[in-house]
Amino acid sequence: MYRRRTDGLWVASVSVGSYAARQRKVAYGRTRQEAQQALADALRAQRYGVLNPGPTQTVGELLTSWLEDTVRPAVRWSTFKSYQEIAEHHLMPRLGQIRLTALTPQHVQALLNEKARKRLSPRTVQYIRDVLRNALNKAMRWGLVIRNVAELVDVPRIPRAERITMDAEQARRFLEVVRGHDLEALYTVALAVGLRQGEALGLKWEDISFGKRTLTVRRALQRVSGKLTFVEPKSTTSRRTIPLPAVVIDALQRHREGQSERRYRPGPPWGGLVFTSSVGTPVNTRNLTRSYKTLLRKARLSPEIRFHDLRHSCASLLLAQGVSPRTIMETLGHSQIGLTLNTYAHVVPSLQRDAADVMDRLLS
């Protein structure tokens, strides 16, 4: 049965149970369709034994408990902060006061449409939906809801970003320019083996084996609450050992010799860090960015090539030389080979052309 109250809310109700134990289920909504959906959800929850979160539990309360109990202990600080900012700045102001059981796809779609109208990037709008979807997935596992309404909405399509990378000639020109620079070895490591910036800045000399010619990623340097802090690598696959080419070995050996000459106190150079500032502290990433842009201009390269694009350049150069995607995946520390192939898909057409040429030589 459906009826509309004097305050405008719609009421949906139905009698359930045996004649001797008859109960009346009631649900509310701003529209008849919303009340109907809320009643269907309540009946389904009763059928499958889903916990009742109570009439006052809100989306905001779910987000708060999910962030503190699930997200904070499981992810890096930067990831937690990004989730928290999305929840506090975008989700809670619009959805926070809505009862968890009353949240509908229409609520979520209206929020995303509003954010898109405010000219947020498609990636940000999708990220807002993703954070809410993750929280509601946990609510489903906790037995608080029986469906994830964030799965049922449309999000803007994210255009594939065009990655700016160095080709072989540009990479050689860049390394010629950084030759003799205090951080020559840092740029060489980033370009030749594709380390992330934080991974490279977190290196200690104990992580490098000149005898085995390998480098092991054990930590990363990251800014946490305004302070540079050592954190765990991004994922389990990010913790890896990488064989080093001779160009990297040579640059690291010269760097170690120069660092030993500048050492101003006894003990391991600069607390064991490979790359430091001129006074022995961890490298400030803001200063590094300024220095890097200066070197790009000197090498007559596009200022749009970010430091992280050295990592992309490494992968593109390896793919172009026929190195297997599996090997590149392990070198970069990707978790899935699909991520490697999708990220560097712009190189694949040239590889396909090379494969066709090889087959032509074999069969002609």
Residue pairs with C-beta under 8 A, 6 or more apart in sequence:
1 12
1 13
1 14
2 10
2 11
2 12
2 32
2 35
2 36
3 10
3 11
4 10
4 11
4 32
5 11
8 30
9 28
9 29
9 30
9 35
10 28
10 29
10 30
10 31
10 32
10 34
10 35
11 26
11 27
11 28
11 35
12 26
12 27
12 28
12 29
12 32
12 35
12 36
12 38
12 39
13 24
13 25
13 26
13 27
13 39
14 24
14 25
14 39
14 43
15 22
15 23
15 24
15 25
16 22
16 23
16 24
16 25
16 43
16 46
17 23
25 39
25 42
25 43
25 46
26 39
27 35
27 36
27 38
27 39
27 41
27 42
28 35
28 38
28 102
29 35
29 36
29 37
29 38
29 102
34 102
34 104
34 106
37 104
38 101
38 102
41 101
41 145
41 146
41 147
42 101
44 50
44 146
45 52
45 146
48 146
49 143
50 143
50 144
50 145
50 146
51 142
51 143
51 144
53 100
53 101
53 144
53 145
55 99
56 99
57 99
57 100
57 101
57 144
58 96
58 97
58 98
58 99
58 100
59 91
59 92
59 95
59 96
59 97
59 98
59 99
59 100
59 103
60 92
60 95
60 96
60 97
61 100
62 100
62 135
62 136
62 139
62 144
63 87
63 91
63 92
63 96
63 132
63 135
64 87
66 134
66 135
66 138
66 139
67 80
67 83
67 84
67 87
70 138
71 79
71 80
71 83
71 84
72 80
75 83
76 222
76 231
76 232
76 234
77 222
77 224
77 225
77 229
77 231
78 222
78 224
82 127
83 131
83 134
86 127
86 128
86 131
87 131
87 135
90 111
90 115
90 128
91 111
91 128
91 131
91 132
94 111
94 114
95 103
95 107
95 108
95 111
95 132
98 107
100 139
100 144
100 145
101 145
103 145
103 149
104 149
105 149
105 150
105 152
105 153
107 149
108 129
108 132
108 149
108 150
108 152
108 153
109 153
109 154
111 128
112 125
112 128
112 129
112 153
112 154
112 155
112 156
115 124
115 125
115 128
116 122
116 125
116 156
122 155
122 156
122 157
122 158
122 159
123 158
125 155
125 156
126 155
126 156
126 158
129 150
129 153
129 155
132 150
133 148
133 150
133 151
136 145
136 148
136 149
136 150
137 148
139 145
139 148
140 146
140 147
140 148
162 346
163 309
163 312
163 316
163 343
163 344
163 346
164 302
164 304
164 305
164 306
164 309
164 312
165 305
165 309
165 312
165 313
165 316
166 174
166 191
166 301
166 305
166 309
166 310
166 313
166 317
167 317
168 317
168 320
170 299
170 301
171 191
171 313
171 317
173 299
173 300
173 301
174 187
174 191
174 295
174 296
174 299
174 301
175 187
175 188
175 191
175 247
176 299
177 295
177 298
177 299
178 184
178 187
178 188
178 295
181 187
181 295
182 258
182 278
183 275
183 283
183 288
183 291
184 251
184 254
184 255
185 248
185 251
185 252
185 254
185 255
185 274
185 275
186 200
186 201
186 275
186 283
187 292
187 295
187 310
188 247
188 248
188 251
188 252
189 195
189 200
189 203
189 215
189 248
189 251
189 252
190 197
190 200
190 307
190 310
190 311
190 314
191 310
191 313
191 314
192 244
192 245
192 247
192 248
192 314
193 215
193 242
193 244
193 245
193 248
193 314
193 331
194 310
194 311
194 314
194 315
194 331
194 332
195 217
195 311
196 220
196 234
196 238
196 308
196 311
196 333
197 285
197 288
197 307
197 308
198 220
198 221
198 222
198 231
199 217
199 219
199 220
199 233
199 238
199 333
200 275
201 220
201 221
201 275
201 282
201 283
201 285
201 288
202 217
202 218
202 219
202 220
202 221
202 230
203 215
203 217
203 273
203 274
203 275
204 218
204 272
204 273
204 274
205 256
205 268
205 269
205 272
205 273
205 274
206 272
207 215
207 216
207 217
207 218
207 274
208 214
208 215
208 216
208 244
208 252
208 274
209 215
209 216
210 249
210 252
210 253
213 243
213 244
213 249
214 241
214 242
214 243
214 244
215 241
215 242
215 244
215 248
216 240
216 241
216 242
217 233
217 238
217 239
217 240
217 241
217 242
217 333
218 233
218 239
219 230
219 231
219 232
219 233
220 230
220 231
220 232
220 233
220 234
220 238
221 228
221 229
221 230
221 231
221 282
221 283
222 228
222 229
222 230
222 231
223 229
223 285
224 231
228 282
228 284
228 285
232 239
233 239
233 333
234 333
235 333
235 335
236 335
237 330
237 333
237 334
237 335
238 333
239 333
240 330
240 331
240 333
242 331
244 252
252 274
255 274
255 275
256 269
256 274
259 269
259 270
259 276
260 269
262 278
263 269
263 270
264 280
270 276
270 280
271 280
273 282
275 283
276 282
276 283
277 283
277 284
277 287
288 307
289 307
292 307
293 303
296 302
296 303
296 305
297 303
305 313
311 332
312 343
312 344
314 331
314 332
315 328
315 332
315 340
315 343
315 344
316 344
316 346
316 347
318 327
318 328
318 331
319 325
319 328
319 344
319 347
319 348
319 351
320 347
320 350
320 351
322 351
322 354
325 337
325 340
325 341
326 337
328 340
328 344
329 336
329 337
329 339
329 340
332 340
334 340
334 343
341 348
